[in-house]
């Protein structure tokens, strides 16, 4: 991405040292200020991806790195002190903010110093940033990871994540509603789907079409076990994140009645970008595929690849329900 910044991560020892210094500074500067002891003591114990952890309720200084939480945090009016701005584009302006929100950069070269300098009360880590979990815990022990875990039921994981965030940010009713909305969308899609109709998931990126294996990967793969879809081609994944190489002739031979297509590049606007719709609908080899002939193709939202939160999946299942019903 053109907005990527080069970062140099601090060594763990330096992180601990700098974090300790900041903590002492914070204590000194706040010594004379009146403290609401009841508010300061308000915490909740949640079970995140690593086990039970005590964290503050409705923390004031939040660093959020996990993009699967961004829409929820934005909707709930949470403000951040640091965030991975290149990963956000213009999807969550209330979170990315201006200069007052420090930029952690991308997960490949995260700016650990920005996390330290933001003096967080809570860090929402995980997903693309899961490899620096130990470093984040050194900075702030109140670090949680809630992103859906591999090998677990995806719908249950989305609802678990939302419930944890509801506890932490004192939004339990709102969290319950998000889970109810997801359940309703799934139920509608299941009811509208005819299992005699075969389905294939595709991922478009770099001007090429890849195969998304049922039950694996992002977005389209999760549709199959969740909705009980009948695969037009049932082949194990080699690359669950990016999709597997497949020829348009192989797609045509599978003869899918439905296509669900994720365009990984839709938000990036890079030179030479070819939209998934062009790749699929302008392909001579695919023109006689039932999904193309009948216009039974569902394209995921352009921002899905950067979002992947519970709201994004709810919208996907609603789109599936509407398409199947029509």
C-alpha positions in Angstrom: 0.0 0.0 0.0 1.3 3.4 -0.9 0.6 4.8 2.6 2.8 2.2 4.3 5.3 3.7 6.7 8.6 2.1 7.6 8.8 1.3 11.3 11.5 0.0 13.7 10.1 -2.0 16.6 11.5 -1.5 20.0 13.3 -4.4 21.7 11.2 -5.9 24.5 13.6 -4.6 27.2 13.3 -1.1 25.8 9.5 -1.4 25.7 9.3 -2.4 29.4 11.7 0.4 30.3 9.9 3.1 28.4 6.5 1.9 29.5 7.7 2.0 33.2 8.9 5.5 32.7 5.6 6.6 31.2 3.8 5.0 34.1 5.9 6.9 36.6 5.4 10.2 34.7 1.6 9.6 34.7 1.6 8.9 38.4 3.6 12.1 39.2 1.5 14.3 37.0 -1.8 13.1 38.5 -0.7 13.0 42.1 -2.4 16.3 43.1 -5.6 15.7 41.1 -8.7 14.5 42.9 -9.4 10.8 42.1 -12.8 9.1 42.0 -11.8 5.8 43.7 -15.0 4.1 42.7 -14.6 4.9 39.1 -10.9 3.9 39.2 -11.7 0.5 40.7 -14.4 -0.4 38.2 -13.2 -3.4 36.3 -14.6 -6.5 34.7 -13.1 -10.0 34.1 -13.5 -11.3 30.6 -12.4 -14.5 28.8 -10.5 -13.5 25.7 -8.5 -15.7 23.4 -5.8 -16.2 26.0 -8.0 -16.8 29.1 -9.4 -14.8 31.9 -8.2 -11.2 32.2 -9.3 -8.2 34.3 -9.7 -5.0 32.4 -11.2 -1.5 33.1 -14.8 -0.9 32.2 -15.3 1.9 29.6 -11.6 2.8 29.5 -10.7 6.3 28.5 -7.5 5.7 26.6 -7.9 2.9 24.1 -5.6 1.5 21.5 -7.4 -0.7 18.9 -5.5 -2.7 16.4 -7.9 -5.5 15.4 -9.9 -4.4 12.4 -12.7 -6.9 13.1 -13.6 -4.6 16.1 -13.5 -1.2 14.4 -17.1 -1.0 13.2 -18.4 -1.9 16.7 -16.1 0.5 18.4 -17.1 3.3 16.0 -20.8 2.6 16.4 -20.4 2.7 20.1 -18.7 6.1 20.1 -15.4 4.8 21.4 -12.4 7.2 20.8 -8.9 5.9 20.3 -5.5 7.3 21.3 -3.6 5.1 18.7 -4.7 3.0 15.7 -3.3 1.4 12.5 -4.4 4.2 10.2 -3.2 2.8 6.9 -5.5 -0.2 7.6 -8.5 2.0 8.1 -8.6 4.2 4.9 -11.7 6.3 5.3 -14.0 3.7 6.7 -13.9 4.8 10.3 -13.1 8.5 10.5 -14.2 8.7 14.1 -11.6 6.2 15.1 -8.7 7.2 13.0 -9.2 10.9 13.9 -6.5 13.6 13.3 -3.0 14.1 14.7 -4.3 13.4 18.2 -4.7 9.7 17.3 -1.2 8.3 17.0 -0.5 6.1 14.0 0.7 2.5 14.7 1.1 1.7 11.0 0.6 -1.7 9.4 1.1 -5.0 11.1 4.1 -5.9 9.0 6.2 -3.1 10.6 4.1 -1.8 13.6 5.2 1.4 15.4 5.5 0.0 18.9 6.7 3.4 20.1 3.4 5.0 19.1 1.6 2.4 21.3 3.8 3.3 24.2 3.5 7.0 23.7 -0.3 6.8 23.7 -0.3 5.6 27.3 -3.3 3.3 26.9 -5.6 2.0 29.6 -6.6 -0.8 27.3 -5.2 -2.4 24.1 -7.5 -4.3 21.8 -5.0 -6.4 19.9 -5.2 -9.5 17.8 -6.0 -10.6 14.2 -3.4 -9.0 11.9 -1.4 -7.8 15.0 -1.4 -11.1 16.9 2.3 -11.6 16.4 3.1 -8.7 18.7 0.8 -9.8 21.5 3.7 -10.3 24.0 5.1 -6.8 23.3 1.6 -5.3 23.8 1.2 -7.0 27.1 4.6 -5.6 28.2 3.3 -2.1 27.5 -0.2 -2.6 29.0 -1.2 -5.8 30.8 -4.8 -5.0 30.0 -4.5 -6.2 26.5 -7.2 -8.3 25.0 -7.5 -10.4 21.8 -11.1 -11.3 20.7 -10.9 -12.0 17.0 -12.5 -15.2 15.8 -10.3 -18.2 16.4 -9.4 -20.8 13.8 -11.1 -24.1 14.1 -14.1 -22.7 16.0 -17.7 -22.1 14.7 -17.4 -18.7 13.0 -20.8 -17.4 13.9 -20.3 -18.3 17.6 -16.9 -16.6 17.5 -18.4 -13.3 16.1 -21.0 -13.3 18.9 -18.4 -14.2 21.5 -16.2 -11.3 20.4 -19.1 -8.9 20.5 -20.2 -10.0 23.9 -16.7 -9.4 25.3 -16.5 -5.9 23.8 -20.0 -5.3 25.3 -18.7 -6.2 28.8 -15.5 -4.0 28.4 -17.3 -0.9 27.0 -20.5 -1.3 29.1 -22.6 -1.9 26.0 -24.1 -5.3 26.8 -27.6 -4.5 25.4 -26.0 -3.2 22.1 -23.9 -6.3 21.9 -26.9 -8.6 22.3 -28.7 -6.7 19.5 -25.8 -7.2 17.2 -25.8 -10.9 17.8 -29.6 -11.1 17.4 -29.2 -9.3 14.0 -26.6 -11.8 12.9 -28.8 -14.7 13.9 -31.8 -13.3 12.0 -29.8 -12.7 8.8 -28.5 -16.2 8.9 -32.0 -17.7 9.5 -33.4 -15.7 6.6 -30.6 -16.8 4.2 -31.0 -20.5 5.2 -34.8 -20.3 4.7 -34.4 -18.8 1.2 -31.7 -21.1 0.0 -32.5 -24.1 -2.2 -29.9 -26.8 -1.5 -30.2 -28.2 -5.0 -28.4 -25.0 -6.2 -24.7 -25.3 -6.2 -22.5 -22.5 -5.0 -18.8 -21.5 -5.5 -16.8 -18.9 -3.6 -14.2 -16.8 -5.4 -11.5 -14.3 -4.4 -10.3 -11.6 -6.9 -7.0 -10.0 -6.5 -4.2 -8.7 -8.7 -6.3 -9.1 -11.8 -6.8 -12.9 -11.1 -9.6 -15.1 -9.8 -8.8 -17.5 -7.0 -10.9 -20.4 -5.5 -12.2 -20.0 -2.0 -12.5 -23.4 -0.3 -15.8 -24.1 1.5 -15.5 -23.6 5.2 -12.1 -21.8 5.1 -10.7 -18.4 4.5 -12.3 -15.0 4.6 -16.0 -14.2 3.9 -17.0 -16.5 1.2 -15.6 -19.7 2.7 -17.6 -19.2 5.9 -20.9 -19.1 4.0 -20.9 -22.8 3.3 -21.0 -24.3 6.8 -23.0 -21.4 8.2 -25.8 -21.7 5.6 -25.4 -25.3 4.6 -24.6 -24.5 1.0 -23.9 -27.2 -1.6 -20.4 -26.7 -3.1 -20.1 -26.7 -6.9 -16.5 -27.7 -6.2 -15.4 -29.2 -2.9 -11.6 -29.0 -2.7 -9.4 -28.5 0.4 -7.7 -25.1 0.7 -4.0 -24.6 0.1 -4.1 -20.9 0.9 -7.2 -20.1 3.0 -6.4 -16.3 3.2 -5.7 -15.5 -0.4 -7.5 -18.4 -2.2 -6.1 -21.1 -4.4 -5.1 -20.9 -8.1 -7.9 -22.0 -10.4 -8.5 -21.6 -14.1 -11.7 -20.1 -15.5 -12.1 -23.4 -17.3 -12.2 -25.3 -14.0 -14.8 -22.8 -12.7 -16.8 -23.4 -15.8 -16.5 -27.1 -15.5 -17.9 -27.0 -11.9 -21.0 -25.2 -13.4 -22.0 -23.3 -10.3 -25.6 -21.9 -10.0 -24.3 -19.2 -7.6 -21.1 -17.3 -7.2 -20.1 -15.3 -4.1 -17.1 -13.1 -4.9 -14.7 -11.2 -2.6 -12.7 -8.4 -4.2 -9.6 -8.0 -2.0 -8.4 -4.9 -4.0 -11.6 -2.9 -4.2 -10.7 -0.4 -1.5 -7.0 0.2 -2.4 -7.3 2.0 -5.8 -3.9 0.8 -7.0 -2.8 1.3 -10.6 -3.9 -1.5 -12.9 -6.8 -2.5 -10.7 -9.4 -4.8 -12.4 -12.7 -5.1 -10.6 -13.9 -8.6 -9.7 -17.1 -7.9 -11.7 -15.1 -7.4 -14.8 -13.0 -10.5 -14.3 -16.0 -12.7 -13.8 -18.6 -11.2 -16.2 -16.3 -10.4 -19.1 -14.7 -13.8 -19.1 -15.4 -15.7 -22.3 -14.9 -19.0 -20.5 -17.5 -18.2 -17.9 -20.3 -16.8 -20.2 -22.3 -20.1 -20.2 -22.0 -20.8 -16.4 -25.5 -20.7 -14.9 -24.5 -18.2 -12.2 -23.3 -15.8 -14.9 -26.2 -16.4 -17.3 -28.8 -15.9 -14.6 -27.0 -13.1 -12.9 -26.8 -15.1 -9.7 -23.6 -13.5 -8.4 -23.2 -11.8 -5.0 -20.3 -9.4 -4.7 -19.2 -8.7 -1.1 -19.0 -5.0 -0.1 -15.8 -3.2 -1.2 -14.7 -2.7 2.4 -15.3 -6.2 3.5 -11.7 -7.3 3.4 -10.7 -4.4 5.7 -13.7 -4.9 8.0 -14.7 -8.5 8.6 -16.6 -7.6 11.8 -20.0 -8.9 12.9 -21.8 -6.1 11.0 -20.0 -7.0 7.7 -21.1 -10.6 8.1 -24.6 -9.7 9.0 -24.8 -7.6 5.8 -23.3 -10.5 3.8 -25.9 -12.9 5.1 -28.7 -10.4 4.4 -27.4 -10.0 0.8 -27.4 -13.8 0.5 -31.0 -14.0 1.8 -32.2 -11.3 -0.6 -30.4 -12.9 -3.6 -31.7 -16.4 -2.8 -35.2 -15.1 -2.3 -35.3 -13.3 -5.6 
